[in-house]
């Protein structure tokens, strides 16, 4: 519908494994451009296997190998701005030094993904397989959810596309919040009910 709601969306927080979403999007586009193939090796994995492992099982070893393949950490972070589309004035220095970003960045990533679903069909399919009883899925089970979750060091996060009749994008980052797993499900339930009622 174009309607949106934001709370502290430019506050940079620990991203945990949500960083794997734009990382995979970059590699899928490299394959589409003919610069890479799913058979190419990254460390001990084929790129095709990396996609599956990082998005369905959130495997860290293959994701780190994908990241390191891009060179310096700053180079990787600059490439990811293609999807996160933040202005330089909105970016905190920690973005270039560690795994931190904000939900505005992640919503831009999701919007890029949603607008190019044919390009990223396999990726979205993997997102629909991952942890379908937890995170956003804990609150909504009657609609498909393509999401990338992440938890580490007190961060409990999820970002995704919820396929209600009028789909919506949702990105929530938490830090040291009690019962954050239930909170993510509850937040998604609220947005789902609102979206359905507004039809």
C-alpha positions in Angstrom: 0.0 0.0 0.0 3.0 2.3 0.4 2.1 3.0 4.1 5.0 2.7 6.5 5.9 2.8 10.2 9.3 3.3 11.6 10.7 3.4 15.1 14.4 4.1 15.7 15.0 3.0 12.1 18.3 4.8 11.7 19.8 3.5 15.0 22.6 1.1 14.2 22.4 -2.2 16.0 24.2 -5.6 15.8 22.8 -7.2 12.7 23.6 -10.8 13.5 22.9 -13.2 10.6 20.6 -10.8 8.8 23.7 -9.5 6.9 23.6 -12.8 4.9 20.6 -11.5 2.9 22.2 -8.7 0.9 25.4 -10.8 0.7 23.5 -13.5 -1.1 21.7 -11.0 -3.3 25.0 -9.7 -4.5 26.2 -13.1 -5.5 22.9 -14.0 -7.3 23.3 -10.8 -9.3 26.9 -11.8 -10.2 25.6 -15.1 -11.5 22.8 -13.4 -13.5 25.4 -11.1 -15.1 27.6 -14.1 -16.1 30.5 -13.1 -13.8 30.1 -16.2 -11.6 28.5 -19.6 -11.7 26.8 -21.7 -9.0 29.6 -24.3 -9.6 32.3 -21.8 -8.6 34.1 -22.8 -5.4 34.2 -20.5 -2.4 36.5 -22.1 0.1 35.2 -25.6 0.5 31.7 -25.0 -1.0 30.2 -24.4 -4.4 28.4 -21.0 -4.6 25.1 -22.9 -5.0 25.7 -24.7 -1.8 26.7 -21.5 0.0 23.3 -20.0 -1.0 21.5 -22.9 0.5 23.5 -23.2 3.6 23.5 -19.5 4.5 19.8 -18.9 3.8 18.2 -22.1 5.0 20.5 -23.0 7.8 22.2 -19.7 8.5 25.6 -21.4 8.2 28.4 -19.0 9.4 31.4 -20.7 7.8 30.1 -20.5 4.2 28.8 -16.9 4.8 32.2 -15.8 6.1 33.9 -17.4 3.1 31.5 -15.5 0.8 32.3 -12.3 2.6 36.0 -12.8 2.4 35.9 -13.5 -1.3 34.9 -9.9 -1.8 38.2 -8.6 -0.3 38.5 -6.0 2.4 35.6 -5.6 4.9 35.0 -2.0 3.8 34.8 -3.1 0.1 32.2 -5.6 1.1 30.2 -3.0 3.0 30.4 -0.5 0.2 29.0 -3.2 -2.2 26.1 -3.9 0.1 25.0 -0.3 0.0 23.6 -1.1 -3.5 20.8 -2.9 -1.6 20.6 -0.9 1.6 20.7 2.5 -0.2 21.6 4.7 2.8 22.9 8.2 2.3 26.4 8.7 3.5 25.1 11.1 6.2 22.9 8.3 7.6 25.7 5.8 8.0 27.5 5.5 11.4 31.2 4.7 11.2 30.6 1.3 12.8 28.9 0.2 9.6 32.3 0.0 7.9 34.0 -1.6 10.9 31.7 -4.3 12.2 28.4 -6.1 11.5 26.1 -3.3 12.4 23.3 -1.7 10.4 19.8 -0.3 10.9 16.3 -1.3 10.0 16.0 1.4 7.4 18.9 -0.2 5.6 17.2 -3.6 5.9 13.9 -2.4 4.6 15.6 -1.0 1.6 17.2 -4.4 1.1 13.8 -6.0 1.3 12.3 -3.5 -1.1 15.0 -4.2 -3.6 14.4 -8.0 -3.2 10.6 -7.6 -3.4 10.7 -5.6 -6.6 13.0 -8.2 -8.3 11.4 -11.4 -7.2 11.9 -13.2 -10.5 15.7 -12.5 -10.2 15.8 -13.8 -6.7 13.3 -16.6 -6.9 15.6 -19.3 -5.5 16.7 -17.0 -2.7 13.2 -16.2 -1.7 12.4 -19.9 -1.9 15.2 -20.6 0.6 13.9 -17.8 2.9 10.5 -19.5 2.9 12.1 -22.7 4.1 14.1 -21.2 7.0 12.8 -21.5 10.6 9.2 -21.5 9.8 8.0 -21.8 13.4 10.2 -19.1 14.9 10.9 -15.4 14.8 8.2 -13.7 12.6 6.7 -17.1 11.8 5.9 -17.7 15.5 3.2 -15.0 15.3 1.8 -15.7 11.8 1.5 -19.1 10.2 -1.4 -18.7 7.8 0.7 -16.8 5.2 4.0 -17.5 3.6 6.9 -15.7 5.1 10.3 -15.2 3.4 12.7 -14.1 6.1 16.3 -13.9 7.3 16.6 -14.2 11.0 19.7 -13.6 13.2 20.6 -13.9 16.9 23.9 -13.4 18.6 25.3 -11.4 21.6 21.9 -10.4 22.8 20.6 -9.4 19.4 17.5 -11.2 18.3 16.4 -10.0 14.8 14.3 -10.8 11.8 13.7 -9.2 8.4 11.3 -10.5 5.7 8.4 -10.4 3.3 5.1 -11.4 4.7 2.8 -12.6 1.8 -0.6 -11.5 3.0 -3.0 -10.6 0.1 -1.3 -7.2 0.2 2.2 -8.2 1.1 4.3 -6.1 3.5 8.0 -5.8 4.5 9.1 -6.0 8.1 12.4 -5.5 9.8 12.9 -5.7 13.6 16.2 -5.5 15.5 16.3 -6.0 19.2 19.2 -5.9 21.7 19.0 -7.5 25.2 15.2 -7.6 25.2 13.5 -10.2 27.4 11.4 -12.7 25.5 12.5 -11.2 22.2 11.6 -14.4 20.3 7.9 -14.0 21.4 8.1 -10.2 20.8 9.1 -10.7 17.1 6.1 -13.0 16.6 3.8 -10.6 18.4 5.0 -7.6 16.3 4.4 -9.5 13.1 0.9 -10.5 14.3 0.0 -6.9 14.9 1.2 -5.8 11.4 -0.5 -8.8 9.8 -3.9 -8.1 11.5 -3.6 -4.4 10.7 -2.8 -5.1 7.0 -5.8 -7.5 6.7 -8.2 -5.1 8.4 -7.1 -2.3 6.2 -7.9 -4.1 2.9 
